[in-house]
C-alpha cells in the first residue's frame, strides 16, 4: 500500500514540475523583444560617449543627451543618428566642465 502511495506521489510531483517548466517556456516565448538598439553610455570627466548596436530587423534612431553639472555650462544634445539592422554607432558629446548625467533616447 505504501509503495503505491509513493509511486502516485512521485508521478504527481513529476507532472507538476513538467507543467511548471512548460508554462515558463511558453511565457518566455510570448514576451515581446525590445525593438530598440542596445546602448551603453560612458562618462569620463567632461566627455560622454554612447555605443549603440541594433540587433533588430528594423532601424532605430538614437540621440545622446548630456546634462552639464554647472548652470553656466549649456546642456548638449547630439544629432539624431539612424542605426540600421546589425549596425553599430558611436555618439559623443561634452560639457566644458563636469557632466551631471548622460542618456540615450530612441525614436
C-alpha positions as CSV (number, residue, x, y, z in Angstrom):
1,X,0.0,0.0,0.0
2,X,2.8,2.4,0.9
3,X,4.7,1.8,-2.4
4,X,1.6,2.7,-4.5
5,X,1.2,6.0,-2.5
6,X,4.9,6.7,-3.0
7,X,4.6,6.0,-6.7
8,X,1.5,8.2,-7.0
9,X,3.2,11.0,-5.1
10,X,6.3,10.7,-7.4
11,X,4.1,10.8,-10.5
12,X,2.2,13.8,-9.2
13,X,5.5,15.6,-8.4
14,X,6.9,14.9,-11.9
15,X,3.7,16.0,-13.6
16,X,3.7,19.3,-11.6
17,X,7.3,20.1,-12.4
18,X,6.6,19.3,-16.1
19,X,3.7,21.7,-16.1
20,X,5.7,24.5,-14.5
21,X,8.5,24.1,-17.0
22,X,6.1,24.1,-19.9
23,X,4.4,27.2,-18.6
24,X,7.6,29.1,-18.1
25,X,8.8,28.2,-21.6
26,X,5.6,29.4,-23.3
27,X,5.7,32.6,-21.2
28,X,9.3,33.3,-22.3
29,X,8.4,32.8,-25.9
30,X,5.4,35.2,-25.7
31,X,7.4,38.1,-24.3
32,X,8.0,40.8,-27.0
33,X,11.6,41.5,-27.8
34,X,12.7,45.1,-27.5
35,X,12.7,46.9,-30.8
36,X,15.4,49.4,-29.8
37,X,19.1,49.5,-30.2
38,X,21.2,48.4,-27.2
39,X,23.2,51.4,-26.0
40,X,25.8,51.8,-23.2
41,X,26.8,55.2,-22.0
42,X,30.1,56.1,-20.5
43,X,31.1,59.4,-18.8
44,X,34.7,60.4,-18.2
45,X,35.3,63.9,-16.9
46,X,33.7,66.3,-19.3
47,X,33.2,63.8,-22.2
48,X,30.3,61.4,-22.7
49,X,30.1,58.6,-25.3
50,X,27.4,56.2,-26.2
51,X,28.0,52.9,-28.1
52,X,24.8,51.6,-29.8
53,X,24.2,48.3,-31.6
54,X,20.9,47.4,-33.3
55,X,20.3,43.7,-33.4
56,X,16.7,44.2,-34.7
57,X,15.5,43.9,-38.3
58,X,14.2,47.5,-38.3
59,X,16.1,50.7,-38.0
60,X,16.2,52.7,-34.8
61,X,17.0,56.4,-34.3
62,X,19.2,57.2,-31.3
63,X,20.3,60.5,-29.8
64,X,22.7,61.2,-26.9
65,X,21.7,63.8,-24.3
66,X,24.1,65.4,-21.8
67,X,23.2,67.4,-18.8
68,X,26.1,69.5,-17.5
69,X,26.8,70.0,-13.8
70,X,27.2,73.8,-13.8
71,X,24.4,76.3,-14.5
72,X,26.5,78.3,-16.9
73,X,27.5,75.2,-18.9
74,X,24.9,74.6,-21.7
75,X,23.3,71.1,-21.9
76,X,24.2,69.3,-25.1
77,X,22.2,67.0,-27.5
78,X,24.0,65.1,-30.2
79,X,22.3,65.0,-33.6
80,X,19.9,62.0,-34.0
81,X,21.5,59.1,-35.9
82,X,19.8,56.2,-37.6
83,X,21.1,52.8,-36.6
84,X,20.2,50.2,-39.3
85,X,19.8,46.5,-38.7
86,X,23.1,44.9,-37.4
87,X,24.8,48.4,-37.4
88,X,26.9,50.0,-34.7
89,X,27.3,53.7,-34.0
90,X,29.3,55.8,-31.6
91,X,27.9,59.1,-30.3
92,X,30.0,61.6,-28.4
93,X,29.2,64.9,-26.7
94,X,30.9,67.0,-24.0
95,X,30.5,69.8,-21.5
96,X,33.0,72.5,-20.6
97,X,33.4,71.1,-17.1
98,X,31.7,68.2,-15.3
99,X,28.7,66.1,-16.6
100,X,25.8,65.6,-14.2
101,X,24.2,62.8,-16.3
102,X,24.1,61.4,-19.9
103,X,21.4,59.2,-21.5
104,X,20.3,58.0,-24.9
105,X,16.8,58.4,-26.4
106,X,15.2,56.3,-29.1
107,X,12.7,57.4,-31.8
